[in-house]
């Protein structure tokens, strides 16, 4: 991360600590070398089924040029409290059989569970292993955490 990005992040943190409720953050102009700039996310976590390391950086142009349908399917799959609870359980405990997921999500029937699992698996968030248990896809672990955290940030939950 370059010095300009680090300074912008530090300014954001100070503003949040001081209770600055700005709706927008003024970012420095991108360098002429990299056109419209770049952004990314990544991390290292040890949750559920083991350790995951992930890092991705893209330009705004590339991110905005990608097909909408696949990303909308992921966002839709995560846009339900039961599905977020399933993901939370898988993040915390690793792979789980359907009965454990049904119980943790507070669902009354397996039909309800499989409806939600179908959306999560179709979007590539969750996968089923050979034993019939479900787990978060390794490649989805940090992106899903970032999506949930970014949604919390947009909702203003991280500033309290």
TORKOL-4160 file (C-alpha; in steps of 0.2 Angstrom, whole numbers, padded with zeros to 4 digits, m for minus):
160
<pt num="1" X="0000" Y="0000" Z="0000"/>
<pt num="2" X="0007" Y="0017" Z="m0005"/>
<pt num="3" X="0009" Y="0032" Z="0007"/>
<pt num="4" X="m0005" Y="0041" Z="m0001"/>
<pt num="5" X="m0017" Y="0027" Z="0002"/>
<pt num="6" X="m0011" Y="0024" Z="0020"/>
<pt num="7" X="m0013" Y="0043" Z="0024"/>
<pt num="8" X="m0031" Y="0043" Z="0017"/>
<pt num="9" X="m0035" Y="0028" Z="0028"/>
<pt num="10" X="m0027" Y="0036" Z="0043"/>
<pt num="11" X="m0038" Y="0052" Z="0040"/>
<pt num="12" X="m0053" Y="0041" Z="0039"/>
<pt num="13" X="m0049" Y="0032" Z="0055"/>
<pt num="14" X="m0046" Y="0049" Z="0064"/>
<pt num="15" X="m0062" Y="0056" Z="0058"/>
<pt num="16" X="m0072" Y="0041" Z="0064"/>
<pt num="17" X="m0064" Y="0042" Z="0081"/>
<pt num="18" X="m0068" Y="0060" Z="0082"/>
<pt num="19" X="m0086" Y="0057" Z="0077"/>
<pt num="20" X="m0085" Y="0065" Z="0060"/>
<pt num="21" X="m0101" Y="0059" Z="0051"/>
<pt num="22" X="m0096" Y="0064" Z="0034"/>
<pt num="23" X="m0106" Y="0055" Z="0021"/>
<pt num="24" X="m0091" Y="0055" Z="0008"/>
<pt num="25" X="m0072" Y="0054" Z="0010"/>
<pt num="26" X="m0062" Y="0065" Z="m0001"/>
<pt num="27" X="m0048" Y="0053" Z="m0008"/>
<pt num="28" X="m0032" Y="0059" Z="m0016"/>
<pt num="29" X="m0032" Y="0061" Z="m0035"/>
<pt num="30" X="m0025" Y="0045" Z="m0043"/>
<pt num="31" X="m0008" Y="0045" Z="m0050"/>
<pt num="32" X="m0006" Y="0048" Z="m0069"/>
<pt num="33" X="0003" Y="0032" Z="m0070"/>
<pt num="34" X="m0011" Y="0021" Z="m0064"/>
<pt num="35" X="m0026" Y="0030" Z="m0073"/>
<pt num="36" X="m0041" Y="0029" Z="m0062"/>
<pt num="37" X="m0032" Y="0021" Z="m0047"/>
<pt num="38" X="m0034" Y="0004" Z="m0040"/>
<pt num="39" X="m0042" Y="m0004" Z="m0025"/>
<pt num="40" X="m0042" Y="m0021" Z="m0016"/>
<pt num="41" X="m0045" Y="m0031" Z="m0001"/>
<pt num="42" X="m0037" Y="m0046" Z="0007"/>
<pt num="43" X="m0033" Y="m0054" Z="0023"/>
<pt num="44" X="m0028" Y="m0070" Z="0033"/>
<pt num="45" X="m0040" Y="m0078" Z="0044"/>
<pt num="46" X="m0041" Y="m0094" Z="0054"/>
<pt num="47" X="m0059" Y="m0099" Z="0055"/>
<pt num="48" X="m0069" Y="m0115" Z="0055"/>
<pt num="49" X="m0060" Y="m0127" Z="0043"/>
<pt num="50" X="m0042" Y="m0119" Z="0044"/>
<pt num="51" X="m0032" Y="m0104" Z="0038"/>
<pt num="52" X="m0036" Y="m0094" Z="0022"/>
<pt num="53" X="m0025" Y="m0081" Z="0014"/>
<pt num="54" X="m0032" Y="m0070" Z="0000"/>
<pt num="55" X="m0028" Y="m0054" Z="m0009"/>
<pt num="56" X="m0035" Y="m0046" Z="m0024"/>
<pt num="57" X="m0032" Y="m0029" Z="m0032"/>
<pt num="58" X="m0041" Y="m0022" Z="m0047"/>
<pt num="59" X="m0044" Y="m0006" Z="m0056"/>
<pt num="60" X="m0061" Y="0003" Z="m0055"/>
<pt num="61" X="m0062" Y="0001" Z="m0074"/>
<pt num="62" X="m0060" Y="m0018" Z="m0073"/>
<pt num="63" X="m0072" Y="m0020" Z="m0058"/>
<pt num="64" X="m0085" Y="m0010" Z="m0067"/>
<pt num="65" X="m0083" Y="m0019" Z="m0083"/>
<pt num="66" X="m0087" Y="m0037" Z="m0076"/>
<pt num="67" X="m0104" Y="m0045" Z="m0080"/>
<pt num="68" X="m0117" Y="m0040" Z="m0067"/>
<pt num="69" X="m0127" Y="m0057" Z="m0066"/>
<pt num="70" X="m0114" Y="m0067" Z="m0056"/>
<pt num="71" X="m0110" Y="m0053" Z="m0043"/>
<pt num="72" X="m0129" Y="m0050" Z="m0041"/>
<pt num="73" X="m0132" Y="m0068" Z="m0038"/>
<pt num="74" X="m0119" Y="m0068" Z="m0024"/>
<pt num="75" X="m0126" Y="m0052" Z="m0016"/>
<pt num="76" X="m0144" Y="m0060" Z="m0018"/>
<pt num="77" X="m0138" Y="m0076" Z="m0009"/>
<pt num="78" X="m0131" Y="m0066" Z="0005"/>
<pt num="79" X="m0147" Y="m0054" Z="0006"/>
<pt num="80" X="m0156" Y="m0065" Z="0019"/>
<pt num="81" X="m0154" Y="m0066" Z="0038"/>
<pt num="82" X="m0155" Y="m0085" Z="0037"/>
<pt num="83" X="m0142" Y="m0087" Z="0024"/>
<pt num="84" X="m0131" Y="m0075" Z="0034"/>
<pt num="85" X="m0133" Y="m0086" Z="0049"/>
<pt num="86" X="m0129" Y="m0101" Z="0039"/>
<pt num="87" X="m0113" Y="m0092" Z="0033"/>
<pt num="88" X="m0109" Y="m0087" Z="0051"/>
<pt num="89" X="m0110" Y="m0105" Z="0057"/>
<pt num="90" X="m0099" Y="m0111" Z="0043"/>
<pt num="91" X="m0086" Y="m0098" Z="0046"/>
<pt num="92" X="m0086" Y="m0101" Z="0065"/>
<pt num="93" X="m0087" Y="m0120" Z="0065"/>
<pt num="94" X="m0081" Y="m0126" Z="0048"/>
<pt num="95" X="m0091" Y="m0139" Z="0038"/>
<pt num="96" X="m0107" Y="m0144" Z="0045"/>
<pt num="97" X="m0121" Y="m0157" Z="0041"/>
<pt num="98" X="m0138" Y="m0151" Z="0036"/>
<pt num="99" X="m0146" Y="m0155" Z="0052"/>
<pt num="100" X="m0133" Y="m0144" Z="0062"/>
<pt num="101" X="m0136" Y="m0130" Z="0050"/>
<pt num="102" X="m0155" Y="m0131" Z="0051"/>
<pt num="103" X="m0154" Y="m0130" Z="0070"/>
<pt num="104" X="m0141" Y="m0115" Z="0070"/>
<pt num="105" X="m0152" Y="m0106" Z="0058"/>
<pt num="106" X="m0168" Y="m0110" Z="0068"/>
<pt num="107" X="m0177" Y="m0117" Z="0053"/>
<pt num="108" X="m0192" Y="m0129" Z="0056"/>
<pt num="109" X="m0190" Y="m0140" Z="0040"/>
<pt num="110" X="m0177" Y="m0147" Z="0029"/>
<pt num="111" X="m0186" Y="m0139" Z="0014"/>
<pt num="112" X="m0183" Y="m0122" Z="0021"/>
<pt num="113" X="m0164" Y="m0126" Z="0024"/>
<pt num="114" X="m0162" Y="m0133" Z="0007"/>
<pt num="115" X="m0170" Y="m0118" Z="m0001"/>
<pt num="116" X="m0157" Y="m0107" Z="0007"/>
<pt num="117" X="m0143" Y="m0119" Z="0004"/>
<pt num="118" X="m0147" Y="m0119" Z="m0015"/>
<pt num="119" X="m0146" Y="m0101" Z="m0016"/>
<pt num="120" X="m0129" Y="m0101" Z="m0007"/>
<pt num="121" X="m0122" Y="m0115" Z="m0017"/>
<pt num="122" X="m0128" Y="m0108" Z="m0034"/>
<pt num="123" X="m0119" Y="m0092" Z="m0030"/>
<pt num="124" X="m0103" Y="m0101" Z="m0026"/>
<pt num="125" X="m0103" Y="m0096" Z="m0008"/>
<pt num="126" X="m0106" Y="m0114" Z="m0001"/>
<pt num="127" X="m0101" Y="m0131" Z="m0007"/>
<pt num="128" X="m0106" Y="m0148" Z="m0002"/>
<pt num="129" X="m0092" Y="m0161" Z="0002"/>
<pt num="130" X="m0093" Y="m0180" Z="m0002"/>
<pt num="131" X="m0100" Y="m0184" Z="0016"/>
<pt num="132" X="m0115" Y="m0173" Z="0013"/>
<pt num="133" X="m0109" Y="m0159" Z="0024"/>
<pt num="134" X="m0109" Y="m0141" Z="0019"/>
<pt num="135" X="m0094" Y="m0129" Z="0020"/>
<pt num="136" X="m0090" Y="m0111" Z="0014"/>
<pt num="137" X="m0079" Y="m0112" Z="m0001"/>
<pt num="138" X="m0061" Y="m0108" Z="0003"/>
<pt num="139" X="m0060" Y="m0095" Z="m0010"/>
<pt num="140" X="m0076" Y="m0087" Z="m0004"/>
<pt num="141" X="m0071" Y="m0085" Z="0014"/>
<pt num="142" X="m0062" Y="m0068" Z="0014"/>
<pt num="143" X="m0073" Y="m0061" Z="0000"/>
<pt num="144" X="m0089" Y="m0065" Z="0010"/>
<pt num="145" X="m0081" Y="m0057" Z="0026"/>
<pt num="146" X="m0077" Y="m0042" Z="0016"/>
<pt num="147" X="m0094" Y="m0041" Z="0009"/>
<pt num="148" X="m0103" Y="m0042" Z="0026"/>
<pt num="149" X="m0091" Y="m0030" Z="0033"/>
<pt num="150" X="m0093" Y="m0017" Z="0019"/>
<pt num="151" X="m0111" Y="m0019" Z="0021"/>
<pt num="152" X="m0110" Y="m0015" Z="0039"/>
<pt num="153" X="m0099" Y="0000" Z="0035"/>
<pt num="154" X="m0111" Y="0007" Z="0022"/>
<pt num="155" X="m0125" Y="0005" Z="0036"/>
<pt num="156" X="m0115" Y="0015" Z="0048"/>
<pt num="157" X="m0112" Y="0000" Z="0060"/>
<pt num="158" X="m0093" Y="0002" Z="0061"/>
<pt num="159" X="m0093" Y="0020" Z="0066"/>
<pt num="160" X="m0100" Y="0017" Z="0084"/>
